Amino acid sequence: MQSLRYHESMQRGSPDFPLAYYCVEKTHARYEMPYHWHEETEILYVRSGRFELSLDGESIPLSPGDAAYIAAGRLHGGMPHECVYECAVFDLRMLLSAPALCKELLGRVESGKIALRALFPGADAASAALPRLFTALREGAPGYALAALGSLYAFFGDVYREKAYAGCGEHPAGGKRMLRLKQVFDLIESSYASPLRLSDLAAAVPVDRKYFCRFFKQATHLTPMQYLQYYRIERACYEMQSTDKNVTEIALDVGFASPEYFTRVFKKHKGIAPGQYLSRLRSEG
């Protein structure tokens, strides 16, 4: 979860153990989840608090014990509220070296012939294997790799048993609007340190500016310029954790014209001055 790239292309796991695990608490530099997507599948599990997930523009509230299934290529981001959440990220194709019947069933998921539903409430029978999956990954006890992979296969078995999926075409993942948003996020990722204007963001699509603002806010619940500020602040938090730069250097790095304006915006988003935030991070490190 360290990367802030919208299109994350890093390899997750390996053929021997095709799972990457992340635990995110409030002190994590990427506690809030900016919009991004990747070629791997992700399962997000909420241990405590609440998590407001946005998945291809759909809002999905998650409570303790709930999980979200995020298929490859789907645009997602989220806002945690006093939350501890965990993510398992994996390339579904790496699970296809299973016996023929398992390969056939998983192949339907990987190829998009069926689409798993996004929300798996904690009390749902199709969610039974997920606590075991995350316990194995979190504890890393001897044999945890077997336990984790076994739980993942069990999860897909439960999905088939409970018919927790839709046929292709019944559950569209994205569409033209999401492709347009991805183009805007690509521009923000590559140019957030530059003085981007609303017209620059709208031109990346391109669509009429009024229509662009409307569909962007419907998907993210923020205006384009509010989201640009939010991303810059998240990028600043990442730099605070991963570099030795001071507040002024970081403010200029992430696209703010002055440290004073950066401080005002940072306090609005984080409820604390950037200098205090930086000092807390480095004292904990």
Buried (B, 14 or more C-beta within 10 A) or exposed (E): BEEBBBBBEEEBBEEEBBBBBBBBBEEBBBBBBBBBBBBBBBBBBBBBBBBBBBBBBEEBEBEBBBBBBBBBBBBBBBBBEEBBBBBBBBBBBBBEEBEEEBEEBBBBBBEBEBBBBBBBEBEBEBBBBBBBBBBBBBEEEEEBBEBBBBBBBBBBBBBBEBEBBEEEEEBEBBEEBBEBBBEBBBBBBEBBEEEBEBEBBBBBBEBEBEEBBEBBBEBBBEBBBEBBBBBBBBBBBBBBBEEEBEBEEBBBBBBBEEBEEBBEBBBEBBEEBBEEBBEEBEEEE
